Amino acid sequence: MIHKKSYSLRHLFVVSMTSITLTLAAQPTAKEWNKDVVGWNLGNQLECSAPGQDGESMQIGMADNSIKAETAWGNPVVTKKVIKAVKDAGFNAIRIPVRWQCHITNAQAMSIDKAWLNRVKEIVGWCLSNDLKVIINTHHDKWLEGRPTNEYKDENNQKLALLWLNIASEFAQYDYRVAFAGTNEVHIKDNWGKPEAENLAVQNSYNQTFIDVVRATGGNNLKRHLIVQTYVCNPDFGLYNGDFIIPTDVEGNGNDYMSVEFHYYTPWDYAGECKFNYWGEPFKQFGEASPSDEKTMTEFFDKTLATWASQGLGLVMGEWGVTDRQKGGQTDKIHENMTYYCQFLVSETRKRGIATFIWDNNSFGSGPEHFGIFDRERGMKVKAPWILQGITEGMK
């Protein structure tokens, strides 16, 4: 009987280990996760500061009414209908930017308010129930993003490690559709230009800390898709001069389960600044167009492949978009051009296996920072159909 029991336990152990091996083997590589991903950003919601709190505050700790942060910047609460509308529009992934610093119950341990964690989990759950892939990150955690200097390097890495220890532990058993992104647009306040060497070194240290601590939590996090960033998520500060250092993953993973994230409001003179109303060769006849064009874009995409994908890394365009603009007698043609830009970008990124996530901040109007697509105040009515049309055409 003892011998038989021993055999049964040994048999169960072998079966269990086989099951674990199969589960881990089923985990897609970063490149496989990114393939054909055309995603949407839940912008200006979970990354908001607490009501009445300065959005640039570096204070860590529970703020008054912090649980209501998702409406602090003027948006309604996120509902199942929001997520379903995104799915129905044809997107297959959602990036959920999250600010954690105003939901920290103990700054020494970087422990997170359970109510806030549950709210994040609820929205992630709605995404998964619609079979959408998900990215969650640290976003607008100003103590981290705004101080990439040697003075704060050690302190910030310690806090970042504790924060991701808590986040990753909570999500360790979530399936592999959920990916983590370590930081967002790390930069010295109001300085979006070329960083100093120490700024780059701090960003690289953040990336390594993030990889180390998430992997240490085990479970599905051992091979979960993890996303690291270039400085300020500007690809130009990662593609050249050794500015970006690939973090070292755990033994056996190589670079297969990591992606590099960059943001692409490019060219800024067209996509964000509205200096030019037109982009691309077919539209130069209608008015002054940005000097950056299709060739500029495709050459850049090819550069990311040659630099990063060639080393096994996935590529994630975590944010991109074209702000709306209207001009008497030209608005329809301008919107047609925006459709063309979106179609071209989505088509070219999909050819190269780059995951894209368009920025939607629920802001409408003419000029910079009007990246709204769905009107969350009015049942997710599509108010920028020219954007969706371009994305849909690019997916074909």
Secondary structure, 3 states (H helix, E strand, C coil): CHHHHHHHHHHHHHHHHHHHHHHHHCCCCHHHHHCCCEEEECCCCCCCCCCCCCCCCCCCCCCCCHHHHHHCCCCCCCCHHHHHHHHHCCCCEEEECCCCHHHEEECCCCEECHHHHHHHHHHHHHHHHCCCEEEEECCCCHHHHCCCCHHHHHHHHHHHHHHHHHHHHHHCCCCCCEEEECCCCCCCCCCCCCCCHHHHHHHHHHHHHHHHHHHHCCHHHHCCCEEEECHHHCHHHCCCCCCCCCCCCCCCCCCCCEEEEEEECCCHHHHCCCCCCECCHHHHHHCCECCCCHHHHHHHHHHHHHHCHHHCCEEEEEEECCCCCCCCCCHHHHHHHHHHHHHHHHHHHHHCCCEEEECCCCCCCCCCCCCCCEEHHHCCEECCHHHHHHHHHHHC
